[in-house]
Amino acid sequence: MDKLKALFAKQFMWLIMAFVLAFPLALIPMVLIQNFIKDYSDFINRIDNQVVILYVVFVLICFVGLILIRFLSSLIKILIGTKA
C-alpha cells in the first residue's frame, strides 16, 4: 500500500510540475507568432484582441504535451526494463 501511495504522490508532483511549466512554455508560440507574422496588429484585430484566450489555448496544449511526454517516457522505461 505504501508503494501505491508513493506512486500517486510522484504522479501528482509531475502533474503540478507540468501545470507550472506549461505557463512559461506557452510564451514560446506567442513569441513565434509575433515574430513570424508580418502584420501583427492586423492579426490581433482579426482575432478580436483575444490574445489571452490564445495564450490559454497554448497553455493547455503545452500541459497536455508535457503529460504525454511524461507518459511516453514512463512507457519506454517500462518496456526497456522488461526486456533487460
C-alpha atoms as an extended CHARMM CRD file, in Angstrom:
* protein
*
        84  EXT
         1         1  MET       CA              0.0000000000        0.0000000000        0.0000000000  PROA      1               0.0000000000
         2         2  ASP       CA              2.8900000000        2.3370000000        0.7400000000  PROA      2               0.0000000000
         3         3  LYS       CA              4.2440000000        1.7320000000       -2.7550000000  PROA      3               0.0000000000
         4         4  LEU       CA              0.9060000000        2.7670000000       -4.2440000000  PROA      4               0.0000000000
         5         5  LYS       CA              0.8400000000        5.9470000000       -2.1540000000  PROA      5               0.0000000000
         6         6  ALA       CA              4.3570000000        6.7860000000       -3.2670000000  PROA      6               0.0000000000
         7         7  LEU       CA              3.3620000000        6.2280000000       -6.9000000000  PROA      7               0.0000000000
         8         8  PHE       CA              0.3280000000        8.5240000000       -6.5810000000  PROA      8               0.0000000000
         9         9  ALA       CA              2.4160000000       11.1740000000       -4.8320000000  PROA      9               0.0000000000
        10        10  LYS       CA              5.0490000000       11.0470000000       -7.5600000000  PROA      10              0.0000000000
        11        11  GLN       CA              2.4700000000       11.3230000000      -10.3470000000  PROA      11              0.0000000000
        12        12  PHE       CA              0.7230000000       14.1760000000       -8.5430000000  PROA      12              0.0000000000
        13        13  MET       CA              4.0090000000       16.0700000000       -8.2950000000  PROA      13              0.0000000000
        14        14  TRP       CA              4.5730000000       15.5660000000      -12.0360000000  PROA      14              0.0000000000
        15        15  LEU       CA              1.0620000000       16.8760000000      -12.6680000000  PROA      15              0.0000000000
        16        16  ILE       CA              1.7920000000       20.0160000000      -10.6610000000  PROA      16              0.0000000000
        17        17  MET       CA              5.1690000000       20.4770000000      -12.3690000000  PROA      17              0.0000000000
        18        18  ALA       CA              3.5760000000       20.1150000000      -15.8090000000  PROA      18              0.0000000000
        19        19  PHE       CA              0.9350000000       22.6720000000      -14.8790000000  PROA      19              0.0000000000
        20        20  VAL       CA              3.5290000000       25.1690000000      -13.6710000000  PROA      20              0.0000000000
        21        21  LEU       CA              5.8510000000       24.6160000000      -16.6410000000  PROA      21              0.0000000000
        22        22  ALA       CA              3.0200000000       24.9820000000      -19.1600000000  PROA      22              0.0000000000
        23        23  PHE       CA              2.7140000000       28.7170000000      -18.4880000000  PROA      23              0.0000000000
        24        24  PRO       CA              6.2450000000       29.7660000000      -19.4780000000  PROA      24              0.0000000000
        25        25  LEU       CA              6.3310000000       27.2220000000      -22.3070000000  PROA      25              0.0000000000
        26        26  ALA       CA              3.1760000000       28.7480000000      -23.7790000000  PROA      26              0.0000000000
        27        27  LEU       CA              5.0580000000       32.0040000000      -24.2590000000  PROA      27              0.0000000000
        28        28  ILE       CA              7.2480000000       30.3910000000      -26.9180000000  PROA      28              0.0000000000
        29        29  PRO       CA              4.4630000000       30.0290000000      -29.5260000000  PROA      29              0.0000000000
        30        30  MET       CA              3.2430000000       33.5160000000      -28.6320000000  PROA      30              0.0000000000
        31        31  VAL       CA              6.6960000000       34.9430000000      -29.4090000000  PROA      31              0.0000000000
        32        32  LEU       CA              6.9140000000       32.8670000000      -32.5770000000  PROA      32              0.0000000000
        33        33  ILE       CA              3.5660000000       34.2170000000      -33.7490000000  PROA      33              0.0000000000
        34        34  GLN       CA              4.6810000000       37.7460000000      -33.0190000000  PROA      34              0.0000000000
        35        35  ASN       CA              7.9660000000       37.2830000000      -34.9130000000  PROA      35              0.0000000000
        36        36  PHE       CA              6.7160000000       35.3710000000      -37.9310000000  PROA      36              0.0000000000
        37        37  ILE       CA              3.5380000000       37.3140000000      -38.6890000000  PROA      37              0.0000000000
        38        38  LYS       CA              4.4370000000       40.3540000000      -40.7160000000  PROA      38              0.0000000000
        39        39  ASP       CA              1.4180000000       42.4690000000      -39.7840000000  PROA      39              0.0000000000
        40        40  TYR       CA              0.9610000000       41.6600000000      -36.1090000000  PROA      40              0.0000000000
        41        41  SER       CA             -1.5430000000       44.4350000000      -35.4410000000  PROA      41              0.0000000000
        42        42  ASP       CA             -3.7700000000       43.1660000000      -38.2700000000  PROA      42              0.0000000000
        43        43  PHE       CA             -3.5410000000       39.6530000000      -36.8120000000  PROA      43              0.0000000000
        44        44  ILE       CA             -4.6060000000       40.9620000000      -33.3990000000  PROA      44              0.0000000000
        45        45  ASN       CA             -7.5360000000       42.7730000000      -34.9760000000  PROA      45              0.0000000000
        46        46  ARG       CA             -8.5950000000       39.6320000000      -36.8480000000  PROA      46              0.0000000000
        47        47  ILE       CA             -8.7120000000       37.5890000000      -33.6690000000  PROA      47              0.0000000000
        48        48  ASP       CA            -10.6310000000       40.4200000000      -31.9650000000  PROA      48              0.0000000000
        49        49  ASN       CA             -7.9310000000       41.2200000000      -29.3840000000  PROA      49              0.0000000000
        50        50  GLN       CA             -8.3800000000       37.8590000000      -27.6730000000  PROA      50              0.0000000000
        51        51  VAL       CA             -4.7240000000       37.2090000000      -27.0370000000  PROA      51              0.0000000000
        52        52  VAL       CA             -5.4710000000       35.9080000000      -23.5390000000  PROA      52              0.0000000000
        53        53  ILE       CA             -7.6520000000       33.1420000000      -24.9640000000  PROA      53              0.0000000000
        54        54  LEU       CA             -4.9020000000       32.2850000000      -27.4390000000  PROA      54              0.0000000000
        55        55  TYR       CA             -2.4250000000       32.1290000000      -24.5440000000  PROA      55              0.0000000000
        56        56  VAL       CA             -4.7480000000       29.8750000000      -22.5160000000  PROA      56              0.0000000000
        57        57  VAL       CA             -5.0930000000       27.5460000000      -25.5120000000  PROA      57              0.0000000000
        58        58  PHE       CA             -1.3040000000       27.3690000000      -25.7940000000  PROA      58              0.0000000000
        59        59  VAL       CA             -1.0560000000       26.6750000000      -22.0330000000  PROA      59              0.0000000000
        60        60  LEU       CA             -3.4990000000       23.7820000000      -22.3830000000  PROA      60              0.0000000000
        61        61  ILE       CA             -1.6320000000       22.4040000000      -25.3930000000  PROA      61              0.0000000000
        62        62  CYS       CA              1.6930000000       22.6200000000      -23.5230000000  PROA      62              0.0000000000
        63        63  PHE       CA              0.1740000000       20.9790000000      -20.4330000000  PROA      63              0.0000000000
        64        64  VAL       CA             -1.2120000000       18.0610000000      -22.4330000000  PROA      64              0.0000000000
        65        65  GLY       CA              2.0700000000       17.7820000000      -24.3060000000  PROA      65              0.0000000000
        66        66  LEU       CA              4.0870000000       17.6150000000      -21.0950000000  PROA      66              0.0000000000
        67        67  ILE       CA              1.7770000000       14.9850000000      -19.6370000000  PROA      67              0.0000000000
        68        68  LEU       CA              2.0060000000       12.9880000000      -22.8620000000  PROA      68              0.0000000000
        69        69  ILE       CA              5.8040000000       13.1820000000      -22.8690000000  PROA      69              0.0000000000
        70        70  ARG       CA              5.8930000000       12.0120000000      -19.2450000000  PROA      70              0.0000000000
        71        71  PHE       CA              3.5320000000        9.1410000000      -20.0580000000  PROA      71              0.0000000000
        72        72  LEU       CA              5.5600000000        8.0540000000      -23.0830000000  PROA      72              0.0000000000
        73        73  SER       CA              8.8500000000        8.2170000000      -21.1970000000  PROA      73              0.0000000000
        74        74  SER       CA              7.3530000000        6.0450000000      -18.4500000000  PROA      74              0.0000000000
        75        75  LEU       CA              6.1800000000        3.5390000000      -21.0560000000  PROA      75              0.0000000000
        76        76  ILE       CA              9.6130000000        3.4210000000      -22.6630000000  PROA      76              0.0000000000
        77        77  LYS       CA             11.2460000000        2.9330000000      -19.2630000000  PROA      77              0.0000000000
        78        78  ILE       CA              8.8650000000        0.0390000000      -18.5240000000  PROA      78              0.0000000000
        79        79  LEU       CA              9.4770000000       -1.5740000000      -21.9140000000  PROA      79              0.0000000000
        80        80  ILE       CA             13.2440000000       -1.3000000000      -21.5960000000  PROA      80              0.0000000000
        81        81  GLY       CA             13.1180000000       -2.6550000000      -18.0560000000  PROA      81              0.0000000000
        82        82  THR       CA             11.0840000000       -5.7190000000      -19.0090000000  PROA      82              0.0000000000
        83        83  LYS       CA             13.3310000000       -6.7230000000      -21.9270000000  PROA      83              0.0000000000
        84        84  ALA       CA             16.5700000000       -6.4740000000      -19.9370000000  PROA      84              0.0000000000
